[in-house]
Every structure is written in C-alpha cells, then in structure tokens.
Amino acid sequence: MDRTVAAVLEKALSRLFDEPVKVTAAGRTDSGVHASGQVVSLATGAAFPFDRLALALNAVLPADCSVREAAVVEAGFSARFSASRRTYIYAIASRPQRDALTSRYAWHVPEPLEVNPMRAAAAQVVGEHDFRSFCSVLPVGRSNEARSTVRSIYRFTIEPRVGLLRLEITASGFLHRMARSLVGTLVEVGSGRCSGDLAGILAAADRSAAGPIAPAHGLYLAGVRYDDGYDSFAEPPILCR
C-alpha cells in the first residue's frame, strides 16, 4: 500500500489523542504531488492543549511531513467543503541540463519555452468553463452538480524565476489532474508543438484534444481560501530563492 500524507497525519494524531482519528483534506494530492498550503480538519473529543498541537505534532511526525499551525474551529467546518477556492503552483526547470538538487521538486524541460505564447494561451481558460478536456477521470456523484466538469479559474499566471518557471492557478475547484493537464498543454504551447488555441481545446470537450499530463513532482497545493478570509497560502520552498 502506498504511503500517504493523510495516513501519516492520522497515525500521529491518533497517538497524541489516544483515539482513532480520521482527517479530511482540502484538496487531493496524487502520489508525488507536494503541498505547502494543505488544510485538514478532524473531529475529536480528546482533552488536549490545542494551542500546542502543531508543536506536538511536529515532534512525532517524520521529517518529510510538518504542520505550520493548528486551530479550533466551529462544528460543521470541513477543510474540503468549506473551501471557496484553491491555488496550485507548478515549478518547471526549463534548461538544457537537469539539476540533481531540484529533480524531485520541479519538472525538467530541456528545451527553451516561450513565455508570452504560454501566457496568451493561459488567459483563454480564465473564467467559468467546462474543463472536460483537461480531466483524466470524470467526477462521480449522486447529483448533476457533483458530476459537473464546470469550474471557474480566477487567476493563471506564468512568471520566470531564477532558473525556474512558476505557474500559479487559482480556481473554485480542480478536476482530477486538471492542473497537470493544463500545465502539460502549456508546455506544448511554449515549445511550439501546440498552436495555443486553448479555447478550441475547451470547446472540444475531449481529453485527447489537450496535451500530455505534466509530471506530479512539479505540482504544489499552495493555498486554500475560506469565506471567513483565512488563506493557507505558502510559497513552495523551491521558489523562495
């Protein structure tokens, strides 16, 4: 069985609270995807000094998992269903030679990428659209709303950084592998292999119309925003240079 962040957190929390604990995460992270701003919620009846929970958790969590802060919230709060928007960041190392120190945290693309065509293409998907073409698995639910592939993208930026290209996408929600499908298609645009007609790809409503899925290891769940104004956003360390 694959090791998951949720399972690691649940094991640590169960140890601290001396009871079984299940967590709800704000967003899914496929195997290999990172998170700098993930939010999880849980319910417990344990008596615990919750103002010291983050410190206690970091004392028992493994080195590759850490908690920034913890808070007591109102009953009924859900990290997933109470969220109003989520932000993903993707890191690309666009250079001829790969860098061993960043190979686990950025997608190495050996060819040069033209940023302006990528920006023009990204602008076409901002707004409310049917993202069926950028979804590898259709959502399943009991209602039409749960099965909908319509989402709203509020922000899509592409910025060169020192040795890296930083793509940021903020949306109402993301379909399965939607962010990675968008990034993979934009890399095709930046390399000249795709025309940049993302509006046409959206209209096709067919996954085969879009480009390849970008690798998981360059993607970060960077922030989750809630209606009360709280935003968990944190820049991925690889881009804080």
C-alpha positions in Angstrom: 0.0 0.0 0.0 1.3 3.5 -0.9 2.3 5.8 1.9 0.0 8.8 2.1 0.2 12.2 3.9 -3.3 11.6 5.4 -2.3 8.2 6.8 0.9 9.7 8.3 -1.1 12.6 9.9 -3.8 10.2 11.2 -1.2 8.0 12.8 0.4 10.9 14.6 -2.9 12.4 15.7 -4.2 9.1 17.0 -1.0 8.7 19.0 -1.4 12.2 20.6 -5.2 11.9 21.2 -5.1 8.2 22.2 -8.0 7.5 19.9 -8.6 6.7 16.3 -8.5 9.9 14.1 -9.7 10.5 10.6 -8.8 13.7 8.7 -10.5 15.5 5.8 -8.1 17.3 3.4 -9.0 20.4 1.5 -7.5 19.0 -1.7 -6.3 15.8 -3.2 -2.6 15.4 -3.9 -1.8 12.5 -6.2 1.3 10.4 -5.4 4.4 12.6 -6.0 2.5 15.9 -5.6 3.6 18.3 -2.8 1.7 20.6 -0.6 2.9 23.8 1.1 -0.6 25.1 2.0 -2.7 22.0 2.6 -5.6 22.3 5.2 -7.1 19.3 7.0 -9.9 19.1 9.5 -10.9 16.5 12.1 -13.3 15.9 14.9 -12.1 14.7 18.4 -13.4 14.5 21.9 -9.9 14.3 23.3 -8.8 16.7 26.0 -5.6 18.3 24.6 -3.9 21.7 24.8 -4.7 22.5 21.2 -2.6 25.7 21.3 0.4 23.3 21.4 -0.9 20.9 18.9 1.3 22.0 16.0 4.4 21.7 18.2 3.4 18.3 19.5 2.6 17.0 16.0 6.0 18.2 14.6 7.7 16.3 17.4 6.2 13.0 16.3 5.8 13.4 12.5 8.5 12.1 10.1 11.0 14.6 8.6 9.1 14.8 5.3 5.8 16.0 6.9 5.3 19.1 9.0 2.4 21.2 10.4 2.5 25.1 10.4 -0.4 25.9 12.6 -3.5 24.4 14.3 -6.7 26.0 15.5 -10.1 25.0 17.0 -13.0 25.8 14.6 -16.7 25.7 14.7 -18.6 22.5 14.5 -19.5 21.7 10.9 -16.4 23.1 9.4 -14.9 21.0 6.7 -11.4 21.6 5.2 -12.8 20.3 1.9 -16.4 21.5 1.6 -16.0 24.9 3.4 -13.2 25.9 1.0 -14.1 28.6 -1.6 -11.0 28.4 -3.8 -7.7 26.6 -4.1 -4.3 27.6 -5.5 -1.8 25.3 -7.1 1.7 26.2 -8.2 3.8 24.3 -10.7 7.5 24.6 -11.0 9.3 24.0 -14.3 13.1 23.9 -14.7 13.5 24.9 -18.4 17.2 24.4 -19.2 19.3 22.0 -21.2 20.9 20.2 -18.2 18.9 18.8 -15.3 19.7 19.8 -11.7 20.0 16.9 -9.3 19.1 19.1 -6.3 15.7 20.2 -7.8 14.8 17.0 -9.7 12.2 15.9 -7.1 10.6 19.3 -6.9 10.4 20.7 -10.5 9.7 19.3 -13.9 12.9 19.4 -16.0 12.1 20.5 -19.6 15.3 20.6 -21.6 14.1 22.8 -24.4 13.5 26.6 -24.2 9.9 27.7 -23.5 8.4 30.9 -25.0 6.6 32.6 -22.1 4.4 35.0 -24.0 2.5 32.4 -26.0 2.0 30.4 -22.8 0.5 33.5 -21.1 -1.8 34.1 -24.1 -3.0 30.5 -24.0 -3.5 30.5 -20.2 -5.6 33.7 -20.4 -8.2 31.7 -22.6 -9.1 29.4 -19.7 -9.6 32.1 -17.1 -13.3 32.3 -16.2 -16.0 29.7 -15.9 -15.6 26.9 -18.4 -16.3 23.2 -18.9 -12.9 21.6 -18.3 -13.8 18.1 -19.5 -10.8 18.3 -22.0 -8.4 18.7 -19.1 -9.9 16.0 -16.8 -8.4 12.5 -16.9 -11.2 10.9 -14.8 -14.8 12.2 -14.9 -16.2 13.1 -11.4 -18.8 10.7 -10.0 -21.6 11.8 -7.7 -25.3 11.4 -6.9 -26.3 14.7 -8.4 -25.7 16.5 -11.6 -23.7 19.2 -9.7 -21.4 16.5 -8.3 -20.8 15.2 -11.8 -20.2 18.6 -13.4 -16.9 19.3 -15.1 -17.5 23.1 -15.0 -15.1 25.1 -12.9 -14.0 28.7 -12.5 -10.4 29.8 -12.8 -9.8 33.2 -11.2 -6.1 33.6 -11.8 -3.5 31.9 -14.0 0.0 33.5 -14.1 3.3 32.5 -15.5 6.5 34.1 -14.1 10.2 33.4 -14.8 12.2 32.9 -11.6 15.9 32.2 -11.1 16.4 29.1 -13.2 12.7 28.2 -12.9 9.3 29.0 -14.4 6.5 29.5 -11.9 2.9 28.8 -12.9 0.1 29.7 -10.5 -3.6 28.7 -10.9 -6.4 29.7 -8.5 -9.8 28.2 -9.1 -13.1 27.3 -7.4 -12.0 23.7 -7.6 -10.0 21.3 -9.7 -10.9 18.1 -11.5 -8.7 15.0 -11.4 -5.3 16.0 -12.9 -6.8 19.2 -14.3 -3.9 21.4 -13.1 -1.3 19.0 -14.5 -3.2 18.7 -17.8 -3.2 22.5 -18.2 0.5 22.7 -17.5 1.3 19.9 -19.9 -0.6 21.6 -22.6 1.0 25.0 -21.9 4.5 23.4 -22.2 3.4 22.1 -25.6 2.5 25.7 -26.5 5.7 27.2 -25.1 7.8 24.7 -27.1 5.9 25.4 -30.3 4.3 22.0 -30.6 0.8 23.3 -29.9 -0.9 26.3 -31.5 -2.1 27.8 -28.3 -5.8 27.6 -29.1 -6.9 26.5 -25.6 -10.4 27.9 -26.3 -10.7 25.3 -29.0 -9.5 22.6 -26.7 -12.1 23.6 -24.1 -14.8 23.5 -26.8 -13.8 20.0 -27.9 -14.8 18.6 -24.5 -12.4 15.7 -25.3 -9.3 14.8 -23.2 -7.5 13.7 -26.4 -7.6 17.4 -27.6 -5.3 18.6 -24.8 -1.7 18.0 -24.3 0.1 15.5 -22.0 -0.2 15.4 -18.3 2.7 17.1 -16.6 4.6 15.0 -14.0 3.3 15.1 -10.4 6.6 16.2 -8.8 6.4 19.8 -10.1 3.0 20.4 -8.6 2.2 22.0 -5.2 -1.1 22.6 -3.4 0.0 26.1 -2.3 -3.1 27.6 -0.7 -6.8 27.1 0.3 -9.1 30.1 0.9 -12.2 30.2 3.0 -15.2 32.6 3.2 -14.0 34.0 6.6 -10.9 35.3 4.8 -8.4 32.7 6.0 -6.0 31.7 3.3 -3.4 29.0 4.0 -1.1 30.1 1.1 2.6 29.4 1.4 5.1 29.7 -1.4 6.8 26.4 -2.1 10.4 26.5 -0.8 11.9 25.7 -4.2 10.6 29.0 -5.4 11.7 31.1 -2.4 15.1 31.8 -3.9 
